[in-house]
Amino acid sequence: MVNIPIEKITIISTVDANAEVMHYFLEKVSDYSRGRKFIVELIIVDDLGLVGGDNWQVPIQNELISVIFMRNTAPMGQLMSVLRGIHASTGDVLVTIDPDMAENLTDIDVFIEHYIHGADVVYGHRVRRDGVSWWRLFFSKIFGYFVLIASGGRLHDVNTPMVLLSRFARAELLSLPGNVGSLKLYMAYRFGRTFVEVPIVVKELSKKKSSYGFFDICFLFLKDVFAISKFIFYVGLKK
């Protein structure tokens, strides 16, 4: 049995346009860090140009947590923002999570359990998403079948925002060329036996309207299909 000690974990997230969501998220991260046997390094990447005002300064009175705000000089998008945070991370293990998933912070303990027993990559498989419209769930279900086929049965949720990476997996991710297509699909494929999916339930924090409309979801769906097709082509070239 593998038993890997952890001295520090890095939690990486991006800024939400809703200040209340960010306040709540930071408070919940502080709560999560209390009672843990490791130090928490929290990296927040601001791609919206919002960090800096009084509304965003949330004091965290906890010696076991350090907060790093990184502000993009120009919009980079969520994926590149998270990758920037991953590049700056110094923890023994890192976890990415959206700020509106504060209630899922306790799921990190389950992810870490898998890491301690040898997993390099752990994804949160969203088995239920409260507060999401029926047509978004329909798109997700159809897309999920496509992902399952493309991954050879390894992966159900390629768009999960909750991911754990070991240092080894982090180094692999940051060394990848730009033509691998879907990064999450590639990591699940690459790590195979040390890849794990954990079922999670994502709870709605507020009644705020989603920033994604029907046509936005359609565009993202086609973009993901292209990325997966690119991954399949990349893997085919490697064989």
N, C-alpha and C positions, 0 to 999 in steps of 0.2 A: 504493500500500500504506500502510495506517495503521500508525503506530509510536508508541505512547503510553508515555512514561516512567513508571515507578512508583518513588516514594520510600518509601511506607509501605503495607502491607496490614493490614487488620483481620481476624483470625480470631475468629469468634463461636461459642460453644458453651454448653451448659447443664451443670449438675452432675449427675453420675451417682451413684446411691446406693452404688455399689461404690467404696470408697476406692482400691483397687488400680487400677481402671480409670482413675480421675482422676490418680493418680500417674504412671501410664504415659503417659497422654495429654499431661500437662504436660511430661514429659521428652522426648517425641517432638516436641512443638512447639518446644522449646528446640533439639533436634537439627536440626529442619527450618530454623530461622532462621539457623543457622551456615552461612556460605559464600554466603548470599544477598546480593544487592546492595541490598536494601531493608530497612527497619525493620519488624518485626512487632509489631503491637498485638494482644494477646490479651484478649478480653472473655469472662469466664465468668459466666453468670447463674445464680444459685442460687434455684431455685423450691422446694427441698425443705427449706430451713432447716438445711443441713448445714455450710456454710462457717463457719470460725471456730475449730474445734478443732485441736489439734496435728496430727491425722491429715491435715488438709487443707492444711497449710502446706508447700508444696513449693518450695524455693529454686531459682531459675533464674539461674545465673551466666552471663549473656550480656547485653552492653550493647546489643545490637540487638533486644531484646525487652522490652516492658512488659506487665505482667499487671494487669488490672483485674477485681476481683471485685465483682459487683453482686448484692445480696441482696434478693429481693422481700419486702415486708412482709407479703404474703398470697399464697397460691398463685394463679398467673396462668395456668398451663398452658404447654406448650412453645412454642406459636406466639407467644403474647403475650410470653413471656420472650425469645425470639429477636428479636422486633420491638423490644423495649426495648434489647437490645444493638445492633441496627442503628441505632436512633436516637442512641445514644451514640458510634457509631463515627466515627473521624476519618481513616481511611485513604483513599488514592486509589482503592482497590478493597477490597471486603469479601468474605469467604468464610464461609459457615455450615457447620458440620460437627458430628456427634454425637461425644461423647467416646469412645465405643467403636469409633470409626472411625480410630483413631490411625494404622493402617497405610496409610490413604488420604491422609495429609497430603502425600505426594509427588505425588499427582494434582493438587495445586494448581498445580504448574508447567505442566501441560497446560492447565488452565483459564486461567492467566495468558497463555499463548501465544495463545489465542483472543481474549482481551481486548486484547492488544497489536495484534492484527490487526483490531480493530474491533468485537468482540462486547461488548454491554452486559450480557447475561444469559447465564450458562452453568450448566447443570444436569448433575449426575452421574447418568447412566442406569445403574441397578444391573442389569447383565446377569447377574450371579451373586451369590448371597448364601449364603456358607458357614455351616453350623450352624443354618439356619432350617428349621422343620418343613415337611413336604410340603404340609400343608393351608394353611399361610400362603402358601407359594409358589403354590398353586393359586388362592387368593383374589387374590393379587397379579397373576397372569397374566390372570384374568378381568377384573379391574378395569382392567388395563393396556389391554385392547382397548377398553373403554368410554372411557377417557381419550383414546386415539388417535383415536377417532371424534369426540369432543367438541372436540378441539383441531384438527381438520381435518388430521390427520397430522403435526402439529408436535411433539407431546409423547408420550413413552412412560411416564414415571415421575413422576407428580404428587406423590408422597410422598417424593421424594428429600430427604434431610437435607443434601446437599452442593450448595450454590448459590453462584455468584459473581455479584456485582452491581457495576456501575460506579457512580460518583457520580451520574450522570444517572438510572440505574435505581433507585438508593437513594432519590433525591428523589421519583421517581414513585411508588414503593411507599409511602412514608410519607405521601403526599398523597391516597391512595385513600380513597374513602368506604367505609362499612362494609357496603355492599350489593352488592359485586362477587362475592361467593361465594368460589370457590377462588382465593387469591392467586397461587399458583404457575401455575395455568392462565391467569390473566389476564396475568401478566407475560410468559409465552411468547407469548400472543396479541398483546399490546401491542407487543412489541419485534420480533416477526416476523423480519425480515431480519438483525437483530443478536442473535438468540437462537440458542444452540448447545447441543446435548446431547452429552455426552462419556461413552462407556461406561466404567464402573468395576466392579471386583470388590470386594465387601465381605467381609472375612475375619473370622471369629469370633475374638475375643481370649481368651475364656475359656469354660468349660463352664457358666457361670451360666444358670439357667433364665430364660426370658423373662418379663417382668412382665405380658405380655398373654396372656390365656387365649382360648379359642375364642369365647366370647360377647363379650369385649372387642373382638376383631378384627371380629366381625359388626357391633357397634355403630359402630366406626370406619369400616367399609365403608359403612354406611348414611349416616353423617355426611358422608363424602366425596361420595357420590352426591348428597346434598342440596346440598352446596356447589357441585358442578359444575352441577347443574340451575339453581341460583341465578345462576351465571356466565353460562350460556346465556341466561337471561331478561334479565340485565343488558345483555349485548351486543346482544340483540334490541331492547331499548328504545333503545339508543344509535344504532341504524341508521335 
